[in-house]
Amino acid sequence: TVRFWDFLTHRLLHTLEIGTPVGQLVMSRDAGLFSLACDDLVVRVVDLVTKRVIRTFKGHSASISDMCFSNDARWLFTASADTSVRVWDLPTARCIDWMEFEQPVASLTFSPTGEYLATAHSNSVGICLWVNRAYFG
């Protein structure tokens, strides 16, 4: 369940039933979207204005460890304990890329310029930087 509250009045404005526990929430403030990593291994993207789920992404086979939006909120990156990272295209609602690793990705983030994806992996020291092929053509 996701509840929307008015900060000033502390009044409940809206309740969105998801139907499964939510493990993580990541927001794209500029786009007015947030993504929910749910215990059913599905990622749901919610529009803050309509307060509705606008995209549902399925594909991971283990718990989702981290998520981040691209700066323009066109893409959503998800990392999972299944050792994969998936790139979801929000306008088309499709998985447009994926990578698989020897160790699960514990954390990921997209660079402010959109050039790189940084990942940190379980049982590994250091950070890996991945070049965004779409950025360089």
N, C-alpha and C positions, 0 to 999 in steps of 0.2 A: 504494500500500500504506500502511495506517495501522497503526502498532504501538503497543500499550499496554504501558507499563513500570511496574514497581513502583519508586518512587523510593528506598525504603530499601535494597532488596536488589539493585537494578539488574537485576532479572530480567524477561525478556520474558513478559508475561502472556497476550497474545492478538495475533493478526495478522488484520487485516481487509483482504481483497483488494478493491480498488476497480476495477482493470482499466484505469485511465487515470491519468496524472500529476495530482497535486493542486497547484494554484497558490496556494491560500489557505485558511486555517482560521480560523473565528470561533467563539468559545464563548459559550454562555449558561450561566453557572455555576449559577445558581439552579435552572434547569430540568434540568440534567444533559444538555444537548444540545450538539452542535457541528455546524457546517455546513462543507462542503468545496466550494470552487469548483474544478471540474475542467477539464482541458484540452479535454474533449469538449463543453464549454459547458453541462454539466449540474451543478446544485447538488444535493448529497446531504446529508441531515441524519442524523446518527448519534446514537443513544441511548448514553450513557456506561455505563449499567448493563448493558444487554443486549449492547453492543458490536456493534450491527447498524444497517444503514441502514434508517431508518424512513420516510423521505420522499425522493422524487426529483422535482426540478423542472426542466422543460425549457421553453425559450422564448426565451432570448437567442440572438442570431445572431453574436455576437463575444465576445471574452474578458471574463470577469467581473472588474471592477476593484475592487469592494468589496462588503461584506455587513455587515449588523447585525441583531440580534434586537430586537424590541420588549421593553420591560421585563418583561412577563409571559410572554414567549417564545411568544406566540400567533402573531405575524407574523415573517416573515423578509423583510428588504428586500435586494434585490440590484441593483447598478449594473453596467452593461456598456459596453464600447467601442462597442456598437451605438447609443448615445445614449439608452438607456432605463433606467428604474428600475422594477422590478416588486416588488409586495407579495404575498407568498405566505402563505396562511393554513395554519398547520401542522395544526390539527385536521381540516380538510376536504381538505387536500392540493391546494388550488386557488390559482390566481392571482386575487386579488380586486381588484387595481388595478394600473395601470401609467401611467407618464408618459414622454413623449419630449421630448428637449431638442435644441437646436441643437448643443451641444457635449457630448461624453461626460462623465459624472460620474466624477470621479477618486476621490472620497471621500464617504462619507455616514455619518451617525450620527443616532440617535433621542434626543430629549431625555429626561432622567430622569423627567419628569412625564408623558411620552407626548403632549404637546401639539404638538410640532414635529419635523419631519425637516429636518436641515441637510445641504446638499450643497455640494461644491466641484467646479468644472468645469474640464476641460482648457482651456488657453489663455484663462483667465478669472481676473481678480483679484476676490477677495471670496468671501463665503459666502452662499448662498441659504437662507432659512428657509421651510418649507412647513407650513401649518396642517393638522393632523390632523382631517379632517372627522368622523371617528368619535368623537373626543374631545368635540367641541362639539355633536354631535347634529345 
